[in-house]
Amino acid sequence: LNNVKKDEIDFEIAWYRYIEDKYRWLFILNLENLIWVALLLVLFLGMYLIRYRNKKILEKWEYEEQIYGFDNPHYSSDYLDFPNEKE
């Protein structure tokens, strides 16, 4: 750094400008930005997976309702009665 004749802060600023002008990928070097981007990706992925899971559960419930539902003439609610209620 003595050969450059700049203190560390000026050197770092110049280095960031050089990387930004030369390679256009400075945002990757800023860990704070990368953490926020990764956090947003995880958040959106989680939201998508929860919606997908809930959709599958609703489809399963609708299927079960068609088979075991109250509209089914073969449906018996006897198994829903508790043993103490029949006494």
PyMOL Python script that loads the backbone (N, CA, C, O; Angstrom):
from pymol import cmd

cmd.read_pdbstr("""\
ATOM      1  N   LEU A   1       0.812  -1.192   0.000  1.00  0.00           N
ATOM      2  CA  LEU A   1       0.000   0.000   0.000  1.00  0.00           C
ATOM      3  C   LEU A   1       0.857   1.259   0.000  1.00  0.00           C
ATOM      4  O   LEU A   1       0.406   2.317  -0.438  1.00  0.00           O
ATOM      5  N   ASN A   2       2.062   1.154   0.478  1.00  0.00           N
ATOM      6  CA  ASN A   2       2.935   2.327   0.478  1.00  0.00           C
ATOM      7  C   ASN A   2       3.295   2.739  -0.940  1.00  0.00           C
ATOM      8  O   ASN A   2       3.478   3.925  -1.214  1.00  0.00           O
ATOM      9  N   ASN A   3       3.399   1.772  -1.843  1.00  0.00           N
ATOM     10  CA  ASN A   3       3.728   2.091  -3.226  1.00  0.00           C
ATOM     11  C   ASN A   3       2.585   2.826  -3.921  1.00  0.00           C
ATOM     12  O   ASN A   3       2.826   3.614  -4.836  1.00  0.00           O
ATOM     13  N   VAL A   4       1.394   2.590  -3.516  1.00  0.00           N
ATOM     14  CA  VAL A   4       0.239   3.223  -4.123  1.00  0.00           C
ATOM     15  C   VAL A   4       0.088   4.653  -3.618  1.00  0.00           C
ATOM     16  O   VAL A   4      -0.513   5.491  -4.289  1.00  0.00           O
ATOM     17  N   LYS A   5       0.625   4.927  -2.455  1.00  0.00           N
ATOM     18  CA  LYS A   5       0.589   6.247  -1.815  1.00  0.00           C
ATOM     19  C   LYS A   5      -0.841   6.696  -1.509  1.00  0.00           C
ATOM     20  O   LYS A   5      -1.184   7.869  -1.657  1.00  0.00           O
ATOM     21  N   LYS A   6      -1.650   5.753  -1.087  1.00  0.00           N
ATOM     22  CA  LYS A   6      -3.014   6.043  -0.658  1.00  0.00           C
ATOM     23  C   LYS A   6      -3.258   5.266   0.628  1.00  0.00           C
ATOM     24  O   LYS A   6      -2.658   4.218   0.865  1.00  0.00           O
ATOM     25  N   ASP A   7      -4.125   5.788   1.427  1.00  0.00           N
ATOM     26  CA  ASP A   7      -4.456   5.012   2.613  1.00  0.00           C
ATOM     27  C   ASP A   7      -5.422   3.891   2.222  1.00  0.00           C
ATOM     28  O   ASP A   7      -5.855   3.820   1.072  1.00  0.00           O
ATOM     29  N   GLU A   8      -5.753   3.032   3.156  1.00  0.00           N
ATOM     30  CA  GLU A   8      -6.539   1.834   2.862  1.00  0.00           C
ATOM     31  C   GLU A   8      -7.935   2.161   2.347  1.00  0.00           C
ATOM     32  O   GLU A   8      -8.430   1.486   1.445  1.00  0.00           O
ATOM     33  N   ILE A   9      -8.566   3.168   2.894  1.00  0.00           N
ATOM     34  CA  ILE A   9      -9.928   3.508   2.471  1.00  0.00           C
ATOM     35  C   ILE A   9      -9.947   3.991   1.025  1.00  0.00           C
ATOM     36  O   ILE A   9     -10.804   3.577   0.245  1.00  0.00           O
ATOM     37  N   ASP A  10      -9.009   4.861   0.663  1.00  0.00           N
ATOM     38  CA  ASP A  10      -8.949   5.332  -0.724  1.00  0.00           C
ATOM     39  C   ASP A  10      -8.639   4.187  -1.679  1.00  0.00           C
ATOM     40  O   ASP A  10      -9.183   4.118  -2.781  1.00  0.00           O
ATOM     41  N   PHE A  11      -7.763   3.295  -1.246  1.00  0.00           N
ATOM     42  CA  PHE A  11      -7.430   2.142  -2.077  1.00  0.00           C
ATOM     43  C   PHE A  11      -8.665   1.264  -2.289  1.00  0.00           C
ATOM     44  O   PHE A  11      -8.918   0.807  -3.404  1.00  0.00           O
ATOM     45  N   GLU A  12      -9.432   1.029  -1.220  1.00  0.00           N
ATOM     46  CA  GLU A  12     -10.621   0.193  -1.336  1.00  0.00           C
ATOM     47  C   GLU A  12     -11.667   0.841  -2.239  1.00  0.00           C
ATOM     48  O   GLU A  12     -12.296   0.156  -3.046  1.00  0.00           O
ATOM     49  N   ILE A  13     -11.856   2.141  -2.113  1.00  0.00           N
ATOM     50  CA  ILE A  13     -12.809   2.849  -2.976  1.00  0.00           C
ATOM     51  C   ILE A  13     -12.380   2.751  -4.437  1.00  0.00           C
ATOM     52  O   ILE A  13     -13.203   2.493  -5.315  1.00  0.00           O
ATOM     53  N   ALA A  14     -11.112   2.956  -4.689  1.00  0.00           N
ATOM     54  CA  ALA A  14     -10.606   2.860  -6.061  1.00  0.00           C
ATOM     55  C   ALA A  14     -10.748   1.439  -6.593  1.00  0.00           C
ATOM     56  O   ALA A  14     -11.075   1.235  -7.762  1.00  0.00           O
ATOM     57  N   TRP A  15     -10.501   0.465  -5.733  1.00  0.00           N
ATOM     58  CA  TRP A  15     -10.614  -0.934  -6.142  1.00  0.00           C
ATOM     59  C   TRP A  15     -12.062  -1.275  -6.484  1.00  0.00           C
ATOM     60  O   TRP A  15     -12.314  -1.938  -7.491  1.00  0.00           O
ATOM     61  N   TYR A  16     -13.022  -0.833  -5.661  1.00  0.00           N
ATOM     62  CA  TYR A  16     -14.438  -1.061  -5.943  1.00  0.00           C
ATOM     63  C   TYR A  16     -14.841  -0.416  -7.267  1.00  0.00           C
ATOM     64  O   TYR A  16     -15.561  -1.024  -8.060  1.00  0.00           O
ATOM     65  N   ARG A  17     -14.390   0.785  -7.505  1.00  0.00           N
ATOM     66  CA  ARG A  17     -14.717   1.458  -8.772  1.00  0.00           C
ATOM     67  C   ARG A  17     -14.141   0.697  -9.964  1.00  0.00           C
ATOM     68  O   ARG A  17     -14.799   0.541 -10.992  1.00  0.00           O
ATOM     69  N   TYR A  18     -12.910   0.230  -9.812  1.00  0.00           N
ATOM     70  CA  TYR A  18     -12.272  -0.528 -10.884  1.00  0.00           C
ATOM     71  C   TYR A  18     -13.054  -1.812 -11.168  1.00  0.00           C
ATOM     72  O   TYR A  18     -13.330  -2.120 -12.328  1.00  0.00           O
ATOM     73  N   ILE A  19     -13.412  -2.559 -10.127  1.00  0.00           N
ATOM     74  CA  ILE A  19     -14.164  -3.806 -10.305  1.00  0.00           C
ATOM     75  C   ILE A  19     -15.533  -3.513 -10.921  1.00  0.00           C
ATOM     76  O   ILE A  19     -15.983  -4.236 -11.810  1.00  0.00           O
ATOM     77  N   GLU A  20     -16.189  -2.460 -10.452  1.00  0.00           N
ATOM     78  CA  GLU A  20     -17.506  -2.115 -10.974  1.00  0.00           C
ATOM     79  C   GLU A  20     -17.441  -1.730 -12.453  1.00  0.00           C
ATOM     80  O   GLU A  20     -18.299  -2.134 -13.239  1.00  0.00           O
ATOM     81  N   ASP A  21     -16.436  -0.960 -12.828  1.00  0.00           N
ATOM     82  CA  ASP A  21     -16.304  -0.548 -14.225  1.00  0.00           C
ATOM     83  C   ASP A  21     -15.856  -1.693 -15.122  1.00  0.00           C
ATOM     84  O   ASP A  21     -16.309  -1.816 -16.260  1.00  0.00           O
ATOM     85  N   LYS A  22     -14.977  -2.516 -14.610  1.00  0.00           N
ATOM     86  CA  LYS A  22     -14.375  -3.561 -15.431  1.00  0.00           C
ATOM     87  C   LYS A  22     -15.272  -4.795 -15.575  1.00  0.00           C
ATOM     88  O   LYS A  22     -15.422  -5.321 -16.678  1.00  0.00           O
ATOM     89  N   TYR A  23     -15.864  -5.256 -14.482  1.00  0.00           N
ATOM     90  CA  TYR A  23     -16.541  -6.556 -14.493  1.00  0.00           C
ATOM     91  C   TYR A  23     -18.050  -6.501 -14.276  1.00  0.00           C
ATOM     92  O   TYR A  23     -18.737  -7.468 -14.609  1.00  0.00           O
ATOM     93  N   ARG A  24     -18.585  -5.435 -13.744  1.00  0.00           N
ATOM     94  CA  ARG A  24     -20.020  -5.272 -13.514  1.00  0.00           C
ATOM     95  C   ARG A  24     -20.608  -6.321 -12.573  1.00  0.00           C
ATOM     96  O   ARG A  24     -21.808  -6.587 -12.648  1.00  0.00           O
ATOM     97  N   TRP A  25     -19.831  -6.914 -11.711  1.00  0.00           N
ATOM     98  CA  TRP A  25     -20.352  -7.880 -10.748  1.00  0.00           C
ATOM     99  C   TRP A  25     -19.959  -7.517  -9.322  1.00  0.00           C
ATOM    100  O   TRP A  25     -19.733  -8.396  -8.491  1.00  0.00           O
ATOM    101  N   LEU A  26     -19.882  -6.252  -9.051  1.00  0.00           N
ATOM    102  CA  LEU A  26     -19.520  -5.781  -7.718  1.00  0.00           C
ATOM    103  C   LEU A  26     -20.554  -6.186  -6.669  1.00  0.00           C
ATOM    104  O   LEU A  26     -20.201  -6.411  -5.512  1.00  0.00           O
ATOM    105  N   PHE A  27     -21.824  -6.280  -7.058  1.00  0.00           N
ATOM    106  CA  PHE A  27     -22.859  -6.615  -6.082  1.00  0.00           C
ATOM    107  C   PHE A  27     -22.607  -7.980  -5.446  1.00  0.00           C
ATOM    108  O   PHE A  27     -23.040  -8.221  -4.319  1.00  0.00           O
ATOM    109  N   ILE A  28     -21.915  -8.875  -6.150  1.00  0.00           N
ATOM    110  CA  ILE A  28     -21.603 -10.184  -5.579  1.00  0.00           C
ATOM    111  C   ILE A  28     -20.588 -10.051  -4.450  1.00  0.00           C
ATOM    112  O   ILE A  28     -20.619 -10.809  -3.480  1.00  0.00           O
ATOM    113  N   LEU A  29     -19.704  -9.095  -4.585  1.00  0.00           N
ATOM    114  CA  LEU A  29     -18.683  -8.913  -3.560  1.00  0.00           C
ATOM    115  C   LEU A  29     -19.232  -8.266  -2.296  1.00  0.00           C
ATOM    116  O   LEU A  29     -18.653  -8.416  -1.220  1.00  0.00           O
ATOM    117  N   ASN A  30     -20.322  -7.563  -2.414  1.00  0.00           N
ATOM    118  CA  ASN A  30     -20.947  -6.966  -1.237  1.00  0.00           C
ATOM    119  C   ASN A  30     -21.803  -8.023  -0.556  1.00  0.00           C
ATOM    120  O   ASN A  30     -22.901  -8.331  -1.021  1.00  0.00           O
ATOM    121  N   LEU A  31     -21.316  -8.566   0.516  1.00  0.00           N
ATOM    122  CA  LEU A  31     -21.988  -9.665   1.198  1.00  0.00           C
ATOM    123  C   LEU A  31     -23.379  -9.276   1.685  1.00  0.00           C
ATOM    124  O   LEU A  31     -24.289 -10.104   1.686  1.00  0.00           O
ATOM    125  N   GLU A  32     -23.547  -8.031   2.096  1.00  0.00           N
ATOM    126  CA  GLU A  32     -24.857  -7.607   2.582  1.00  0.00           C
ATOM    127  C   GLU A  32     -25.912  -7.752   1.489  1.00  0.00           C
ATOM    128  O   GLU A  32     -27.015  -8.235   1.747  1.00  0.00           O
ATOM    129  N   ASN A  33     -25.579  -7.339   0.285  1.00  0.00           N
ATOM    130  CA  ASN A  33     -26.531  -7.453  -0.825  1.00  0.00           C
ATOM    131  C   ASN A  33     -26.828  -8.909  -1.142  1.00  0.00           C
ATOM    132  O   ASN A  33     -27.974  -9.270  -1.406  1.00  0.00           O
ATOM    133  N   LEU A  34     -25.810  -9.734  -1.116  1.00  0.00           N
ATOM    134  CA  LEU A  34     -25.991 -11.146  -1.417  1.00  0.00           C
ATOM    135  C   LEU A  34     -26.878 -11.815  -0.376  1.00  0.00           C
ATOM    136  O   LEU A  34     -27.702 -12.664  -0.717  1.00  0.00           O
ATOM    137  N   ILE A  35     -26.719 -11.443   0.877  1.00  0.00           N
ATOM    138  CA  ILE A  35     -27.553 -12.015   1.935  1.00  0.00           C
ATOM    139  C   ILE A  35     -29.017 -11.637   1.723  1.00  0.00           C
ATOM    140  O   ILE A  35     -29.898 -12.484   1.868  1.00  0.00           O
ATOM    141  N   TRP A  36     -29.288 -10.375   1.383  1.00  0.00           N
ATOM    142  CA  TRP A  36     -30.670  -9.951   1.167  1.00  0.00           C
ATOM    143  C   TRP A  36     -31.289 -10.647  -0.042  1.00  0.00           C
ATOM    144  O   TRP A  36     -32.454 -11.044  -0.005  1.00  0.00           O
ATOM    145  N   VAL A  37     -30.513 -10.795  -1.109  1.00  0.00           N
ATOM    146  CA  VAL A  37     -31.028 -11.482  -2.298  1.00  0.00           C
ATOM    147  C   VAL A  37     -31.323 -12.942  -1.966  1.00  0.00           C
ATOM    148  O   VAL A  37     -32.370 -13.466  -2.345  1.00  0.00           O
ATOM    149  N   ALA A  38     -30.410 -13.596  -1.263  1.00  0.00           N
ATOM    150  CA  ALA A  38     -30.621 -14.994  -0.881  1.00  0.00           C
ATOM    151  C   ALA A  38     -31.825 -15.128   0.045  1.00  0.00           C
ATOM    152  O   ALA A  38     -32.601 -16.076  -0.078  1.00  0.00           O
ATOM    153  N   LEU A  39     -31.983 -14.193   0.962  1.00  0.00           N
ATOM    154  CA  LEU A  39     -33.119 -14.227   1.878  1.00  0.00           C
ATOM    155  C   LEU A  39     -34.442 -14.087   1.118  1.00  0.00           C
ATOM    156  O   LEU A  39     -35.411 -14.782   1.422  1.00  0.00           O
ATOM    157  N   LEU A  40     -34.476 -13.198   0.143  1.00  0.00           N
ATOM    158  CA  LEU A  40     -35.687 -13.045  -0.665  1.00  0.00           C
ATOM    159  C   LEU A  40     -35.989 -14.309  -1.471  1.00  0.00           C
ATOM    160  O   LEU A  40     -37.144 -14.721  -1.583  1.00  0.00           O
ATOM    161  N   LEU A  41     -34.950 -14.916  -2.028  1.00  0.00           N
ATOM    162  CA  LEU A  41     -35.159 -16.155  -2.780  1.00  0.00           C
ATOM    163  C   LEU A  41     -35.706 -17.260  -1.885  1.00  0.00           C
ATOM    164  O   LEU A  41     -36.616 -17.988  -2.282  1.00  0.00           O
ATOM    165  N   VAL A  42     -35.160 -17.387  -0.690  1.00  0.00           N
ATOM    166  CA  VAL A  42     -35.647 -18.399   0.255  1.00  0.00           C
ATOM    167  C   VAL A  42     -37.092 -18.100   0.651  1.00  0.00           C
ATOM    168  O   VAL A  42     -37.907 -19.015   0.764  1.00  0.00           O
ATOM    169  N   LEU A  43     -37.405 -16.835   0.859  1.00  0.00           N
ATOM    170  CA  LEU A  43     -38.766 -16.446   1.225  1.00  0.00           C
ATOM    171  C   LEU A  43     -39.756 -16.810   0.119  1.00  0.00           C
ATOM    172  O   LEU A  43     -40.800 -17.404   0.390  1.00  0.00           O
ATOM    173  N   PHE A  44     -39.435 -16.460  -1.112  1.00  0.00           N
ATOM    174  CA  PHE A  44     -40.341 -16.770  -2.225  1.00  0.00           C
ATOM    175  C   PHE A  44     -40.442 -18.276  -2.462  1.00  0.00           C
ATOM    176  O   PHE A  44     -41.519 -18.780  -2.781  1.00  0.00           O
ATOM    177  N   LEU A  45     -39.345 -18.985  -2.310  1.00  0.00           N
ATOM    178  CA  LEU A  45     -39.391 -20.439  -2.452  1.00  0.00           C
ATOM    179  C   LEU A  45     -40.269 -21.052  -1.370  1.00  0.00           C
ATOM    180  O   LEU A  45     -41.057 -21.956  -1.647  1.00  0.00           O
ATOM    181  N   GLY A  46     -40.138 -20.570  -0.149  1.00  0.00           N
ATOM    182  CA  GLY A  46     -40.974 -21.061   0.945  1.00  0.00           C
ATOM    183  C   GLY A  46     -42.446 -20.790   0.711  1.00  0.00           C
ATOM    184  O   GLY A  46     -43.288 -21.652   0.959  1.00  0.00           O
ATOM    185  N   MET A  47     -42.761 -19.591   0.232  1.00  0.00           N
ATOM    186  CA  MET A  47     -44.158 -19.261  -0.060  1.00  0.00           C
ATOM    187  C   MET A  47     -44.713 -20.170  -1.153  1.00  0.00           C
ATOM    188  O   MET A  47     -45.851 -20.631  -1.058  1.00  0.00           O
ATOM    189  N   TYR A  48     -43.923 -20.428  -2.179  1.00  0.00           N
ATOM    190  CA  TYR A  48     -44.368 -21.304  -3.264  1.00  0.00           C
ATOM    191  C   TYR A  48     -44.598 -22.724  -2.752  1.00  0.00           C
ATOM    192  O   TYR A  48     -45.606 -23.348  -3.082  1.00  0.00           O
ATOM    193  N   LEU A  49     -43.662 -23.236  -1.945  1.00  0.00           N
ATOM    194  CA  LEU A  49     -43.798 -24.603  -1.443  1.00  0.00           C
ATOM    195  C   LEU A  49     -44.998 -24.746  -0.511  1.00  0.00           C
ATOM    196  O   LEU A  49     -45.678 -25.771  -0.533  1.00  0.00           O
ATOM    197  N   ILE A  50     -45.261 -23.738   0.300  1.00  0.00           N
ATOM    198  CA  ILE A  50     -46.421 -23.790   1.190  1.00  0.00           C
ATOM    199  C   ILE A  50     -47.713 -23.772   0.379  1.00  0.00           C
ATOM    200  O   ILE A  50     -48.640 -24.525   0.676  1.00  0.00           O
ATOM    201  N   ARG A  51     -47.780 -22.921  -0.640  1.00  0.00           N
ATOM    202  CA  ARG A  51     -48.973 -22.896  -1.492  1.00  0.00           C
ATOM    203  C   ARG A  51     -49.164 -24.224  -2.212  1.00  0.00           C
ATOM    204  O   ARG A  51     -50.289 -24.711  -2.324  1.00  0.00           O
ATOM    205  N   TYR A  52     -48.078 -24.813  -2.698  1.00  0.00           N
ATOM    206  CA  TYR A  52     -48.156 -26.098  -3.398  1.00  0.00           C
ATOM    207  C   TYR A  52     -48.646 -27.186  -2.444  1.00  0.00           C
ATOM    208  O   TYR A  52     -49.505 -27.994  -2.800  1.00  0.00           O
ATOM    209  N   ARG A  53     -48.091 -27.201  -1.225  1.00  0.00           N
ATOM    210  CA  ARG A  53     -48.495 -28.200  -0.233  1.00  0.00           C
ATOM    211  C   ARG A  53     -49.972 -28.032   0.124  1.00  0.00           C
ATOM    212  O   ARG A  53     -50.709 -29.015   0.192  1.00  0.00           O
ATOM    213  N   ASN A  54     -50.402 -26.799   0.352  1.00  0.00           N
ATOM    214  CA  ASN A  54     -51.801 -26.558   0.707  1.00  0.00           C
ATOM    215  C   ASN A  54     -52.744 -26.942  -0.428  1.00  0.00           C
ATOM    216  O   ASN A  54     -53.838 -27.453  -0.187  1.00  0.00           O
ATOM    217  N   LYS A  55     -52.320 -26.695  -1.661  1.00  0.00           N
ATOM    218  CA  LYS A  55     -53.142 -27.077  -2.807  1.00  0.00           C
ATOM    219  C   LYS A  55     -53.307 -28.593  -2.866  1.00  0.00           C
ATOM    220  O   LYS A  55     -54.401 -29.093  -3.128  1.00  0.00           O
ATOM    221  N   LYS A  56     -52.223 -29.321  -2.623  1.00  0.00           N
ATOM    222  CA  LYS A  56     -52.295 -30.783  -2.638  1.00  0.00           C
ATOM    223  C   LYS A  56     -53.180 -31.299  -1.503  1.00  0.00           C
ATOM    224  O   LYS A  56     -53.926 -32.259  -1.689  1.00  0.00           O
ATOM    225  N   ILE A  57     -53.102 -30.670  -0.335  1.00  0.00           N
ATOM    226  CA  ILE A  57     -53.941 -31.085   0.791  1.00  0.00           C
ATOM    227  C   ILE A  57     -55.414 -30.851   0.467  1.00  0.00           C
ATOM    228  O   ILE A  57     -56.253 -31.706   0.750  1.00  0.00           O
ATOM    229  N   LEU A  58     -55.734 -29.700  -0.123  1.00  0.00           N
ATOM    230  CA  LEU A  58     -57.126 -29.429  -0.495  1.00  0.00           C
ATOM    231  C   LEU A  58     -57.632 -30.415  -1.541  1.00  0.00           C
ATOM    232  O   LEU A  58     -58.779 -30.857  -1.475  1.00  0.00           O
ATOM    233  N   GLU A  59     -56.787 -30.758  -2.499  1.00  0.00           N
ATOM    234  CA  GLU A  59     -57.182 -31.750  -3.502  1.00  0.00           C
ATOM    235  C   GLU A  59     -57.441 -33.097  -2.847  1.00  0.00           C
ATOM    236  O   GLU A  59     -58.387 -33.795  -3.211  1.00  0.00           O
ATOM    237  N   LYS A  60     -56.610 -33.463  -1.885  1.00  0.00           N
ATOM    238  CA  LYS A  60     -56.790 -34.731  -1.176  1.00  0.00           C
ATOM    239  C   LYS A  60     -58.088 -34.705  -0.380  1.00  0.00           C
ATOM    240  O   LYS A  60     -58.831 -35.686  -0.373  1.00  0.00           O
ATOM    241  N   TRP A  61     -58.365 -33.592   0.289  1.00  0.00           N
ATOM    242  CA  TRP A  61     -59.602 -33.476   1.061  1.00  0.00           C
ATOM    243  C   TRP A  61     -60.825 -33.548   0.161  1.00  0.00           C
ATOM    244  O   TRP A  61     -61.817 -34.182   0.521  1.00  0.00           O
ATOM    245  N   GLU A  62     -60.771 -32.912  -0.996  1.00  0.00           N
ATOM    246  CA  GLU A  62     -61.899 -32.966  -1.924  1.00  0.00           C
ATOM    247  C   GLU A  62     -62.120 -34.385  -2.430  1.00  0.00           C
ATOM    248  O   GLU A  62     -63.259 -34.831  -2.569  1.00  0.00           O
ATOM    249  N   TYR A  63     -61.037 -35.088  -2.702  1.00  0.00           N
ATOM    250  CA  TYR A  63     -61.145 -36.479  -3.144  1.00  0.00           C
ATOM    251  C   TYR A  63     -61.756 -37.338  -2.038  1.00  0.00           C
ATOM    252  O   TYR A  63     -62.653 -38.143  -2.290  1.00  0.00           O
ATOM    253  N   GLU A  64     -61.260 -37.159  -0.808  1.00  0.00           N
ATOM    254  CA  GLU A  64     -61.798 -37.931   0.309  1.00  0.00           C
ATOM    255  C   GLU A  64     -63.261 -37.577   0.566  1.00  0.00           C
ATOM    256  O   GLU A  64     -64.051 -38.446   0.935  1.00  0.00           O
ATOM    257  N   GLU A  65     -63.623 -36.327   0.376  1.00  0.00           N
ATOM    258  CA  GLU A  65     -65.008 -35.914   0.578  1.00  0.00           C
ATOM    259  C   GLU A  65     -65.918 -36.558  -0.458  1.00  0.00           C
ATOM    260  O   GLU A  65     -67.061 -36.902  -0.155  1.00  0.00           O
ATOM    261  N   GLN A  66     -65.418 -36.721  -1.676  1.00  0.00           N
ATOM    262  CA  GLN A  66     -66.212 -37.387  -2.708  1.00  0.00           C
ATOM    263  C   GLN A  66     -66.433 -38.848  -2.349  1.00  0.00           C
ATOM    264  O   GLN A  66     -67.511 -39.396  -2.577  1.00  0.00           O
ATOM    265  N   ILE A  67     -65.408 -39.476  -1.786  1.00  0.00           N
ATOM    266  CA  ILE A  67     -65.512 -40.900  -1.465  1.00  0.00           C
ATOM    267  C   ILE A  67     -66.237 -41.121  -0.143  1.00  0.00           C
ATOM    268  O   ILE A  67     -67.162 -41.930  -0.071  1.00  0.00           O
ATOM    269  N   TYR A  68     -65.823 -40.409   0.903  1.00  0.00           N
ATOM    270  CA  TYR A  68     -66.355 -40.638   2.242  1.00  0.00           C
ATOM    271  C   TYR A  68     -67.310 -39.543   2.695  1.00  0.00           C
ATOM    272  O   TYR A  68     -67.728 -39.519   3.853  1.00  0.00           O
ATOM    273  N   GLY A  69     -67.651 -38.651   1.800  1.00  0.00           N
ATOM    274  CA  GLY A  69     -68.427 -37.470   2.175  1.00  0.00           C
ATOM    275  C   GLY A  69     -69.835 -37.791   2.632  1.00  0.00           C
ATOM    276  O   GLY A  69     -70.295 -38.926   2.510  1.00  0.00           O
ATOM    277  N   PHE A  70     -70.518 -36.787   3.160  1.00  0.00           N
ATOM    278  CA  PHE A  70     -71.869 -36.959   3.666  1.00  0.00           C
ATOM    279  C   PHE A  70     -72.865 -37.191   2.538  1.00  0.00           C
ATOM    280  O   PHE A  70     -73.964 -37.684   2.792  1.00  0.00           O
ATOM    281  N   ASP A  71     -72.516 -36.853   1.306  1.00  0.00           N
ATOM    282  CA  ASP A  71     -73.417 -37.078   0.172  1.00  0.00           C
ATOM    283  C   ASP A  71     -73.444 -38.559  -0.214  1.00  0.00           C
ATOM    284  O   ASP A  71     -74.385 -39.022  -0.859  1.00  0.00           O
ATOM    285  N   ASN A  72     -72.426 -39.281   0.177  1.00  0.00           N
ATOM    286  CA  ASN A  72     -72.297 -40.675  -0.209  1.00  0.00           C
ATOM    287  C   ASN A  72     -73.369 -41.499   0.509  1.00  0.00           C
ATOM    288  O   ASN A  72     -73.439 -41.463   1.738  1.00  0.00           O
ATOM    289  N   PRO A  73     -74.200 -42.236  -0.221  1.00  0.00           N
ATOM    290  CA  PRO A  73     -75.249 -43.027   0.438  1.00  0.00           C
ATOM    291  C   PRO A  73     -74.681 -44.173   1.274  1.00  0.00           C
ATOM    292  O   PRO A  73     -75.365 -44.684   2.161  1.00  0.00           O
ATOM    293  N   HIS A  74     -73.454 -44.578   1.005  1.00  0.00           N
ATOM    294  CA  HIS A  74     -72.842 -45.672   1.757  1.00  0.00           C
ATOM    295  C   HIS A  74     -72.100 -45.164   2.987  1.00  0.00           C
ATOM    296  O   HIS A  74     -71.461 -45.940   3.699  1.00  0.00           O
ATOM    297  N   TYR A  75     -72.184 -43.888   3.228  1.00  0.00           N
ATOM    298  CA  TYR A  75     -71.472 -43.285   4.352  1.00  0.00           C
ATOM    299  C   TYR A  75     -72.211 -43.599   5.643  1.00  0.00           C
ATOM    300  O   TYR A  75     -73.434 -43.476   5.720  1.00  0.00           O
ATOM    301  N   SER A  76     -71.466 -43.998   6.638  1.00  0.00           N
ATOM    302  CA  SER A  76     -72.050 -44.262   7.945  1.00  0.00           C
ATOM    303  C   SER A  76     -71.321 -43.423   8.973  1.00  0.00           C
ATOM    304  O   SER A  76     -70.092 -43.439   9.042  1.00  0.00           O
ATOM    305  N   SER A  77     -72.070 -42.700   9.762  1.00  0.00           N
ATOM    306  CA  SER A  77     -71.439 -41.855  10.772  1.00  0.00           C
ATOM    307  C   SER A  77     -71.315 -42.572  12.105  1.00  0.00           C
ATOM    308  O   SER A  77     -71.006 -41.940  13.115  1.00  0.00           O
ATOM    309  N   ASP A  78     -71.550 -43.881  12.128  1.00  0.00           N
ATOM    310  CA  ASP A  78     -71.463 -44.627  13.383  1.00  0.00           C
ATOM    311  C   ASP A  78     -70.068 -44.571  13.977  1.00  0.00           C
ATOM    312  O   ASP A  78     -69.913 -44.533  15.198  1.00  0.00           O
ATOM    313  N   TYR A  79     -69.071 -44.567  13.141  1.00  0.00           N
ATOM    314  CA  TYR A  79     -67.711 -44.570  13.670  1.00  0.00           C
ATOM    315  C   TYR A  79     -67.337 -43.230  14.296  1.00  0.00           C
ATOM    316  O   TYR A  79     -66.316 -43.127  14.976  1.00  0.00           O
ATOM    317  N   LEU A  80     -68.158 -42.203  14.071  1.00  0.00           N
ATOM    318  CA  LEU A  80     -67.892 -40.906  14.676  1.00  0.00           C
ATOM    319  C   LEU A  80     -68.440 -40.817  16.096  1.00  0.00           C
ATOM    320  O   LEU A  80     -68.022 -39.949  16.862  1.00  0.00           O
ATOM    321  N   ASP A  81     -69.364 -41.695  16.459  1.00  0.00           N
ATOM    322  CA  ASP A  81     -69.939 -41.661  17.803  1.00  0.00           C
ATOM    323  C   ASP A  81     -68.918 -42.155  18.811  1.00  0.00           C
ATOM    324  O   ASP A  81     -68.196 -43.122  18.567  1.00  0.00           O
ATOM    325  N   PHE A  82     -68.869 -41.484  19.932  1.00  0.00           N
ATOM    326  CA  PHE A  82     -67.959 -41.894  20.992  1.00  0.00           C
ATOM    327  C   PHE A  82     -68.618 -43.001  21.808  1.00  0.00           C
ATOM    328  O   PHE A  82     -69.842 -43.016  21.940  1.00  0.00           O
ATOM    329  N   PRO A  83     -67.842 -43.916  22.351  1.00  0.00           N
ATOM    330  CA  PRO A  83     -68.423 -45.046  23.104  1.00  0.00           C
ATOM    331  C   PRO A  83     -69.279 -44.586  24.287  1.00  0.00           C
ATOM    332  O   PRO A  83     -70.272 -45.242  24.603  1.00  0.00           O
ATOM    333  N   ASN A  84     -68.930 -43.494  24.941  1.00  0.00           N
ATOM    334  CA  ASN A  84     -69.673 -43.041  26.113  1.00  0.00           C
ATOM    335  C   ASN A  84     -71.056 -42.508  25.740  1.00  0.00           C
ATOM    336  O   ASN A  84     -71.960 -42.509  26.576  1.00  0.00           O
ATOM    337  N   GLU A  85     -71.232 -42.060  24.518  1.00  0.00           N
ATOM    338  CA  GLU A  85     -72.513 -41.500  24.109  1.00  0.00           C
ATOM    339  C   GLU A  85     -73.563 -42.583  23.886  1.00  0.00           C
ATOM    340  O   GLU A  85     -74.755 -42.293  23.986  1.00  0.00           O
ATOM    341  N   LYS A  86     -73.168 -43.820  23.589  1.00  0.00           N
ATOM    342  CA  LYS A  86     -74.111 -44.896  23.294  1.00  0.00           C
ATOM    343  C   LYS A  86     -74.665 -45.533  24.560  1.00  0.00           C
ATOM    344  O   LYS A  86     -75.623 -46.302  24.487  1.00  0.00           O
ATOM    345  N   GLU A  87     -74.101 -45.242  25.686  1.00  0.00           N
ATOM    346  CA  GLU A  87     -74.552 -45.864  26.935  1.00  0.00           C
ATOM    347  C   GLU A  87     -75.824 -45.271  27.451  1.00  0.00           C
ATOM    348  O   GLU A  87     -76.323 -45.693  28.494  1.00  0.00           O
TER     349      GLU A  87
END
""", "prot")
cmd.dss("prot")
cmd.show_as("cartoon", "prot")
cmd.util.cbc("prot")
cmd.orient("prot")
